[in-house]
Amino acid sequence: MKKHKFKLAAVLKLREAKEKKIKSELGEIVQEIQKVKERLQEIDNDVDVLYSSQEQSVQTPAAGRMVRFYPEAVRGLKADKVATLNLLAALERRYQRKVEELKVAMGETKVMNKLKEKDFAAHKKQVMKKELETLEEIIMLRPKENSQ
C-alpha cells in the first residue's frame, strides 16, 4: 500500500504546538495564582501574629512608639492584602482568558485531526479500489493465458 501523506501536516503540527504552548502558559498562571494565595495566607498569619503580640505588649509596660507601631503595621498588611487580592483577581481573569484560548486551540487541533483521519480514509479507499482493479485485471488475463 502506498504511504499516505497528509497535505496539511505542517498546519496540524503548528496547531498542536500552539496548544502545548497555551497549556504550559496556563500551568504558569496556575502556579502564580497558587503563590498569590499563599501570600494572602501569610498576610493573614502576620496580622494574627501582630494582634497577639500587641495584646502581649499591652500587658507589659511598653514605649509609646511600640504601641503606635501595631496599628500602622496592621494597616500596611491590610493594604498589602488589598493589592494582593487585586493581583489575584487579575490572574484569575487572565486564567479564564487562557482557558478560552485553550478551548479554541483544542478545537482547531481536533478539526485538523478529523481532516487527517478523513483524508486517510479516502486514501485507503482509493488504494483498496486500485488494488481491486489490479486484481480483476489479473483474473481477467488468466483465462486468456490458459486458453492459448
C-alpha positions, 0 to 999 in steps of 0.5 A: 500500500502506498504511504499516505501523506497528509497535505496539511501536516505542517498546519496540524503540527503548528496547531498542536504546538500552539496548544502545548504552548497555551497549556504550559502558559496556563500551568504558569498562571496556575502556579502564580495564582497558587503563590498569590494565595499563599501570600494572602495566607501569610498576610493573614498569619502576620496580622494574627501574629501582630494582634497577639503580640500587641495584646502581649505588649499591652500587658507589659509596660511598653514605649509609646512608639511600640504601641503606635507601631501595631496599628500602622503595621496592621494597616500596611498588611491590610493594604498589602492584602488589598493589592494582593487580592487585586493581583489575584483577581487579575490572574484569575481573569487572565486564567479564564482568558487562557482557558478560552484560548485553550478551548479554541486551540483544542478545537482547531487541533481536533478539526485538523485531526478529523481532516487527517483521519478523513483524508486517510480514509479516502486514501485507503479507499482509493488504494483498496479500489486500485488494488481491486482493479489490479486484481480483476485485471489479473483474473481477467488475463488468466483465462486468456493465458490458459486458453492459448 
